[in-house]
Amino acid sequence: MTLLNKAAIALACAGALVSTPAQAEGRIRIAEQFGIVYLLLNVAQDQKLIEKHGRKQGVEIDVDWVKLSGGAAINDALLSGSIDIASAGIGPLLTVWDRTSGKQNVKGVASLGNFPYYLISTNPNVKTIADLSDKDRIALPAVTVSVQARILQMAAAKQWGTAEFKKLDRLTQALPHPDAAAAIIAGQTEINAHFATPPYQEQELAANPKAHIVLDSYEVQGGPGSSTVLYATEKYLKDNPKTYRAFVDALAEAAQFIGASPEAAADAYLRVNKSNIERALLLKVIKNPKVQFQVAPQNTFGLAQFLFQAGALKRQPASWRDYFFQSPAVASGS
């Protein structure tokens, strides 16, 4: 277990042991993870957009940023009251939405955009998921519940039938994206595959000649999809309507900023993450026509339907609106 994951568990446990008082309007604690899929949050942090839109609502907002890894750790932190806004895959959102019905009533707040996620392998014998065997170990941010794990299950169901959707779970291993990328690039550990996220997947493909794409998440989802999202408890939204609106408005402005100024957005990513990634590679990802920075979720319902059919969800959503809070910013979602 990495120190990062230990810290995440300690954070969640600490919150569970101490009852968290109701938060007053004007405070927001946001958990983010690793990668350029969190660029909307990086720009909002760099440009202090939440604070800006808070002032428009007549509220001075104190913003806390927390870095965690994996949907399981994120969900634990949210439910323990250690954070207010969770950022993770649509898989973890659907899991916690299902489990908190009638209690915390967790739902999605917004999308972080559409990004293709690649299953990368350095095993030359693995051309498709059908070639994966016990010789392979697939790194992903959280086993079973992460969006990468869920998309892999969806792919397995298409390959072998719904009853076999967990067929590849035994090959997966939880590892933060930076650590997984380092393992793939070095090629000296048992980790020889990584269901990644930008920019780590692009770094792996550029740095290791053996690295190749086995699966593209868009192929599984049937087109561009919002695989990574933001979500919160119903109580937080009701107790903090102005702060919540300022947060969503800040995301919308960040999306516009990235579209209009991709180079400035790349610089914001480098500053916030103190990253040494090549700027040219970062810009290549941001300008990739398959990447779309937007707040409204897209193409999430297919995964939700699959998870219910497979028995991973007890509740059957009638549409994407069942697991997203409604607001003008996400009205055009799917």
Buried (B, 14 or more C-beta within 10 A) or exposed (E): EBEBBEBBBEBBBEBBEEEEEEBEBBBBBBBBBBBBBBBBBBBBBBBEBBBBBBEEBEBEBBBEBBBBBBBBBBBBBBBBBBBBBBBBBBBBBBBBBBBBEEEBBBBBBBBBBBBBBBBBBBBEEBEEBEEBEEEBBBBBBBBBBBBBBBBBBBBBBBBBEBEEBBBBBEBBBBBBBBBBBBBBBEBEBEBBBBBBBBBBBBBBBBBBEEBBBBBBBBEBBEEBBBBBBBBBBBBBBEBBEBBBBBBBBBBBBBBEBBEEEBEEBBBBBBEBBEBEBEBEBBBBBBEEEEBBBBBBBBBBBBBBEBBBEBEBBEBEBEEBBBBBBEBEBBEEBB
